[in-house]
Amino acid sequence: MLDNEMSPDELLALATIITFSIAKGRSLKELRTILNLMIMVTANLNSLLAQYEINAGEAVDVLF
């Protein structure tokens, strides 16, 4: 499902479907908690990717 053949349009459509599926019937507090979790997951994935690039000797932008 999530492979290199997925177009940007398909990825956007999938993200939209997931968003509506997660949000349906949730309270504001629940949505904020889910959003906070997703932000943490994103930060962790970015950290892993950066370390993979560092280990491979690829250039990584450092932001301070």
Secondary structure, DSSP 8 states (H G I E B T S, - for coil): --STT--HHHHHHHHHHHHHHHHTT--HHHHHHHHHHHHHHHHHHHHHHHHHHHHTT-------
